[in-house]
Every structure is written in structure tokens, then in C-alpha cells.
Amino acid sequence: MSNPETLGALKASGWESVSLRQELRRNAIAKIQADEPLFPEVLGYESTVTPQLENALLAGHDIIFLGERGQAKTRMIRGLTGLLDEWMPIVAGSEINDDPYNPISRHARELIAEHGDDTPIAWVHRDDRFGEKLATPDTSIADLIGEVDPIKVAEGRYLSDELTLHYGLVPRTNRGIFAMNELPDLSERIQVGLLNVLEERDVQIRGHKVRLPLDVILVASANPEDYTNRGRLITPLKDRFGSQIRTHYPLDVETEVAIVEQEADISVSEGFDLTVPSFMTEIVASVTHAARRSQHISQRSGVSVRLSISNFEIMIANSVRRALRSGASAAVPRIVDLEALPASTSGKVEIETLDEGRDAEILDGLVKAGILQVFKDRVPPDTHRAVVDAFDGELVVDTGEDVTDDAYVALIDRVSALKAPVDALISEEEAASSPAMVASACEMVLEGLHLAKRLNKDAVGGRAQFRSRS
């Protein structure tokens, strides 16, 4: 059934006008009752952030999301459009989405007065009912609220004529959601311009005697460092937000892994049979968690989930590069590929140290912490002793990019004690069908035993030798 195209047809259809807050509340209630997630692609907030957001929507509040970088604040804000009705009628030609039943602009009022029920109606999709602005020092009141359009004045209109106005982003988002990212970065005099929008729900433009009673919800984001420590958000504006919702990083490695698997771009592996062992993905996530605990990493700006995603992608890229050089058709990441992680890690963390040149050492320590944690979690301690005993003789094992997968399979045949810890990391089916998986698990066991101080390791360039500590 097509949408009504005139005001009279809209009335006959039975369409009812409701406020934006009622619309969001109604659709949020429907999702909650159906036990549907508000944001299916945002993981880890089910019992923390989501309930607070549901409360804010039911209460009809303006919202500010407070959290460090990479905590899905912008994704949630943009996802709020999914709670709007799919289509909304407006007076055709309206710049500010005038409600056909309650027009607020002079253009819409005059059009309805002239044409009555024959007034043309246009329909706006919910994705077009969202406005967004990154707060920057050069943002002006004209950008947000509006300004006199000199071109319209040059066409012969009087300055006092409302039709000379060029509406800013906020009025143009009337009957929709307006987002202001990094709100504290907005200069204080511009923040004052938002006070009326949040409290009186209207805007005033220069000296014009025009007040537009807007129906808009303002959603903002801010970093706690700017928001609390620097005091850059003026108190009256902060007071006008109904709900302040604190976001956070994934609370456990499992959630971090799920986000990485959902978000990572692995298109570099096209043409290859790519298999990523679960323990390798866990190592990448554990490196990020180690960074969030490290006293050498600045926690004020946070350690984004993007670190895990970038490290995962670079690990896969290195495994593909190895496969290309060796002529293999399958790519399976292993411990040696983690040597590529510093390149994708260094730009995403802020290292706090007084010692020059310690950056590489600190980043290497994070990777080792991630490996050791997963080794302890995944490999039972009762499988260690036999492997260490096997090295008590003259056994020396070489690893590196140029060591083939078949060489690791042969190693297990030669050192049967390695089979038990390898089996703890991969299934028998994986071991039987993929020598590359066996190679990855072997490297993990050897590196884990070294980091647990059970084996010695001599590393030169891209190669390493493991031997007994005695």
C-alpha cells in the first residue's frame, strides 16, 4: 500500500501524530517485550549499558554517553534510528520536517493555509531523521542553529522575514535524533546555544522574532578525561541531560574475542584456506586486556577494542605472507606471526615511561603476557612435566617462519610427550586434517613453556631454539 500523498489522504488513512519521545518509547517497549536486542551488533553491554539505555528511552531523556575511545558510543547513537518508525510524513518542501498536523515553520503554515487538504505530503525514511556533528573548536552557532541567508536577502526579502533564514543542523533534524560527538570539545559559548534546545525545546536565530518549538532528542558522547577532569562541559548544559550512561570495555576475553570475530576484515585471506586457531584469537584479546592492566600504558585515553581488531588482522596478514613465500595454499596463524603485532599496537596505545627506547620492550611484554595467560588457561599443568623431561637430554627444537608444518608433525612423532598438550589446544580431527594447525599448537606449547620458565629459548632474527633449562 502506497503512502498518502496529500494532507487529506493522510487524515483519511488514520495516521496519528505522536511526539518523538512517544515514538521511541513505543518502539523500545515493543523490542523489550519481544526480548529483541536494541543493538544486535554491540556486544558485552547486555547487563550493564543496555538496561540504562532502555530506562533513558522509556523516560524520554536526552542522553550523554560517557566513555573512552572504542567503546561503541557512536555505533549505539547511530543505532537509535532503528527505534524510529520506518517512514514519517512531512509537509512537502519543508526544511525542518514539519508535522502536517502541527506545522512550525512559516513555509509549512502558509502552504497548508493555501491548499488545505490538498497540501502535498512527502515521506522521510528513519535513516534521514538523524543528524550528527563532531564538536570542533570552529563549530559555530550558525552551523547548529542557523543564520540569515544572504542569498535570500539579495533576492529581495526583508531581513525580518523568517523565510530569509537558513536553518542549522539541529532544526533540520526536527522530529529526529541529533548527535553531538565529543561534546566537551565544543567551545563554551556554543554550548550555551544548546541550552534552549535541551530545556525549552526551541531555538532562536539572531534578532528574529521566531521561536521554533522543536521535537528533537539530543544524544552526545564524551570522554571522561575531558568531561570530569578538565571541566570543559558547562554545568547548566550537563544538568539538562536526563541520563548519563557510562560505557566500558569488554569485561572478559570471551566478549573481546566475539567482537574481534564480528568486526575484523579478513579479506586479505581470499584465495587461501584460512583457519584461525581459537587460542590464537584468545591471545590477541588477552594482549589487549594486558594493556588495559599495564601501568606502562596510559589508561586515561583508554585501550580501544580496535587494538584487538587491528592485531587480529595483522596476525592473519603475516600468516598469509608466510604462506605466499612458502607456496602453501593454507594459512594458519601461529606464535611466530605475533612478532608483527608491535606495528599494529604502537599507534593505538600511549606508553608512559621515563626511559628512552623502552617502547619495544613494553609492547613485547604485553604480547608475552597474552601468550602466557592463554597457555595457563588452555594447557593443563599435568601435561607439562613429560615435555620438560623430554628436553632434559640433548633435545633442541628449532622454530621460525621457514620451519614447515610437516616438520612440526614430525617433531610430535619424535617427541611423543608433545601430543598431550597439543591435543589440549586442537581437536584430533584438526590435528589429523591440518598439519598447519599442529604447527600452530606446537609453537604455542613451546613458547608457553618458555614463558612459564620451564624451557630456555635462544632467539636470533626470525628463528628460535628451545632447549632444556638445566
N, C-alpha and C positions, 0 to 999 in steps of 0.2 A: 504494500500500500504506500503510495507516494505521500510526501509531506504536504500539508496545506500551503498554498502559495499566496493567500490573501488573509487579511485580518478576519474577515467574515468566515472564511473556511476554517480558520484556526479556532474560532469560537465554537463553530458547529462540531468540530472534532472532539470537543470535550477537554482539550488540553488545559491544564491548570498551571498558573504561575506560582512558584514557591521560591523562597529565598535560597541563596546559595548554601547557607548553613543547613537548612532543612533538607536540601537535596543531598548533600554529603552525608548527613545523619541518616537519612532514609536508606541510602545505598550501602553505608557502612553496617547498619543493622542487618540488612539482607545478607551481607557477606559473613557477619559474625554468626547469625543464625544457621547459615549453611555450612559453617565451620570451614570457610574458604580463607586462605591467607590473603592479607591485604597486598603483600608484595612477594609473590612466589619466588622471585629470584634473589631476595635478600635473606641470607641465611644467618642463623645464630641469634636472632632477636626475638624468637617466639615467646620466651617467658620473661623478657626484660623490657625491650623498647616497644614492641608491638602493643602490649596492654596499655602502656602510657599513651601511645598514639591513638588507640581506639577510644580511650577516655576523652582525649582532647577533641576528637571528631564528634563524639556524642555530645560534648559540652559546647560545641560550636566555637572553639577557641582559635585565635591566631597562635601560631606555633613557632618557636625557635629551637632548632636542633643544635645542641652544643656537643662538639666532639673534635678529636684530632683528625688529621687528613686520612683519607682512605677508609672511612667508616660508613660509607654508603649514604651519607646525608643527602647529597644531590640526587642520587637514584631514588630515594624514598620520596623526596619532594616532587620530582617529575612523575613518579608513580601515582601520586594523588589524583591525577587526571582520570585514572581508571575508576574512581569513585563518582565521577560525574555522569550524568545522563549522556548517552551517545550523541544525541542531536539536540540542539536548543534553538528555538525560533527567536529572531531579532527583526526589528524594523529594517527593511532593505536599505542599504546605503549608510547605515549607522556606523560611525567610527568607534562607538563605545558600547556596542552590543545592547542597544536599547530593548528593554522588555516591551513587547507590543501592548501589553495591558497597563504598564506603568512607565511610559517613556520619560526620560530625564533630560535629554538634550533638546535644544531648540529645533534642530533639524527634524527629529522624530515627531515632536509635538505638532509642528506645522504640517508635516506630511499626513499625519492621522487626521488633523483638523480639516485638511483639504479633501482627502479621499475616503475617510470613514472606513467602512468595512472593505473597501476595495484597496486599502493600503497594502502594497506588496510586502511579502514576508520572505526573509532569507533564513537558511538554517546553517548553524555553525557546529562543526564537529568538536567533540570534547577535547581533542588534541590541540585545537586552536583557541581554547579557553585558558591557556597557560601563558603567562609572561614571566620572563626571567632577566635578571640583571646582576652582573658581577660588580660588587661595590668597589669602585676605584676612586682615587683622590680627585679625578677630573669629572666625576659624575655630577651633574647639575640638577637643579630643581626643574629646569625645562625638560630634561630627559625623563624625569619621573612623573611630574605633574602636568606640565605643558607650558606653552608660551604663545605669544601673539605671532601669527604667521605673516611676515612682511609681504609675501607674495599676494596674500588675500587683501591686505591693505592697499597694495599697489593696484589691485583690480577695481578699487573704488569703494570698498567697505569702510565704515567708520571704525575707529579703534575701540569704541564702546560696544560694537556689535559682537555678540557671542560667536557668530559664525567666522570671525577672524581668528579664532583660537585654533592652535594645533595641539591636540591632546598628547600628553606624555604616555609612558608605558603603563602607569597604574590605571588611569581612566580607560585606556584601551583594553585593559583586562577586566573591565566591569563584568560582573556575573561569572567571574572565574577566579583562578588562583594566581597570585603574583608572588614570585620568589626573589628574595634578595640574598645572594650568596656572599659570605664573608662580611656580614653586616657591620662589624666594628670598624672596617676599613673605610666606611662612608664618613665623610667629614661631619663634624658635629652640627654645623649649620644646615646641612642637608638632612641629617637625622631629624631635626626639628620639623622639617617639612612633611614628615611622615606621621606626626602626632595626630593630626586631624583624621587622617585615613584610618588609624587604628582605634580611635575613640569615637569621634563624631561621625565617622564613615562618610566624610565628604572631602572635596578638595576645593581650594580657591586659587585662582590664577591671577597674579599681579593685582591690579586695581579693579578688575572686573567684578561687577555685582552678580556673579554667577557662582552658585554652590551646587555641586553635583553630588547628590546622595548615592554614593557608590555601594554596590553589593559585591564586595571583594574580600577574600581571605588572604592575609599576608603570612607567608611562611619564610623564615630566614634560617641561615646557618651561620655558625661562628665557631672559632677555635677557642678553647678555654683559656689559652695563654693571652689572647687579645681581650677576651670577654671579661676575665676576672682580674688578671694581674695589672694590665695596663689601663683599665677603666675607660676604654675608648667608646663604650656604648653608653649614651647619656641615660641617666636614671629614669626620666619620665618616659622614654621610649621603651626601656626594658620593662617598666611597670605595666605597659599596655599589652604586652604579650600574655595571653591567657595561660599558656603551658610552655614550660621549658623542659625539653626532653634530652637527657644525656645519652649519647651513643657510646659504643665501646668496640674494642677489637674482639675477634673470636676468643671465647673463653677457654677453648680446648683445641688440641691439634686436629681432632676429627672434623670439627667445623671448618677449620682453616683448609684442610685437605679438600672438603666438599666445595668450598668456594674456588679453590685453585682449579679443580677439575671442571667446574662450571665456566670459569672465566678465561682460562688460558687459551691462547691461539697456538694450535699445534700444526698449522698448515705447512710448516717447514718440512714436516714428515711425509708429505704427499709423494707417492711412489715408493715408500718404504713400509714394510710391515712393522709398525711401531708398537711396542709393548713396554709400558712403564711399570716396573715392579712397585707394589704398594708401599714397600719400605722406603723406596727412593722418594716417593711423593711425601711420605711422612718426614723424611729427613729435611726436605725443603721447608715444610711447615714448621718443623722444630727449630730450624735455624732462625726463622722469624721470631718465634717465641723466645728463643735465647737472646735475641737482640732486644726484645722488649723488657727483659730482665737485667740486661747488662748495665753496669754502672759506667761503662765506657761510651755508651750510646745515649744521646740526648733524648729524654723521654718527654720533654716539653712539646716538641713538634710531632712526636709520635713515630711509630714504625708501621707504615701502611701495609695493608693486605697486598697492595701492589708489589711489595717486595717479594712475597711468596710467588705471585704470578710471574713476575719477571724472572726470578731464579728458576722456576719450573720450565719456563720457555727456553732459557739459555742452556739449561741442563739437557733438554731434548735436542736443541740445536747442536750441541757438542757431540752428542751421541750419533746424530745424523752425519756430522762431519767425519767422525771416525769410520762410520760405515762407508761413506763415499771413498775415503782414502784406502780402505781395505778391500773395496769391491764387493762388500756384503749387501744383501738386499733387505736385511732386517736391522732395525735399530732398537737397542735396549739400553737405557741409561745405566751406568754403574758408577762406583765411587770415583773413578778417575775423571769422570765428567764434572764432578763437583769443583774441580780446580778452575772451572770457568766462572764460578759464582761471584768472585770479587768484582768482576767487571759490571755485573748487574746489581750488585749490592751497594757499592760505594756511593752511587749517586742518590740512593734512597734512604740513607741514614746519616745523621750528623754525629761524627765522632768527637767525643770530649776527652782530650788527653793533652797534657802539657809536654809530652815527649815527642820530638820531631821524628817522623818516619815510622811511627808505630801503627799507622793505619792498616797496613797489610797484615801485621801480626794480629791485630784485633779482629779483623774480618776472618782470618784463618781460624782464630779461636772460636768464632761463632759457628763456623761450619763443623769443626771438630766436636763442639758441644752438641750440635744437632745429630751427628752420626752416633756419638756415644749414647745419647738418650734413647734413640730408636734401637740401638743394639741391645741395651739393657731391657727394653720393653719387649723386644721380639725374640731374642735368643735366650733360651733357658740356661741358667748358670750350670746345670749339671752336664751340659754338652761341651763346656769349655775345657775341662781337665784333659780329656783324651786328645784334643787338638794340641794343647800346650805340651803334653807329654810327647806327641809325635815330633815336635820341634826340638826336643831335648838332645837329639843326636846331631847329625851334621846337616839336617834338612834346611834348605834355603829356597824360598819361593819368590819368583820374580813377577811383578805386576806392571801394568802400564798400558798406554794406548795401543801399542803394537803387539801386545800379547793376545793371541787369538782365542776365540771362545772354546775351540776344541782343546786348547792347551789347559784350560781350567777343568774341562770334563776329564781329561787325562790325569790331572792333579788329584781329583777325587778318587779315581781308580787307584792311584798310587798311595794316597793318604786317606784311608777309609774313615778316619775319625772326623773328617770334614763333612761327611754325609749327614750326620745328625743335625748340626747347626744349619746346614744348607736347607734341609728338609723343614726346619722351623720357619724359614723365610719364604720358601716357594713350595707349591704342591708337587706331588710325584708326577702328575700329568705335565705340569710346566717343565719340570726337570727332564722328562723323557722326550718332550717335543721341541724344546728350545735350548740349545747349548748356550745361547746368549743370556738366558735367564740364569743358568747355572753359573756363568762367569760373573754376573752381577752379584749373585748371592755369595759366591766365593770371596770376591773383593770385600764385600760388606763384613763377612766373618773375620777376615784377616785384619781389616782396618779397625774393627771393633775391639778385637783382642789387643791390638797395639795401643789404642786409646785407653783401654782398661788396664794397661801396664802389664799385660801378660806376654807380649811379644815385642821384640825390637824391630825397628823399621829404619832402613837407610834409604833416603830419597835423594835422587840426583836427576834434575831435569824432569822429564815426564815419566821416569821409571822409578820403581821402588823395590827393595828387597826386604823380606820378612824373615827373621831368624830368632832363635831362642835368646832369652834374656840372660841365660847362665853362661 
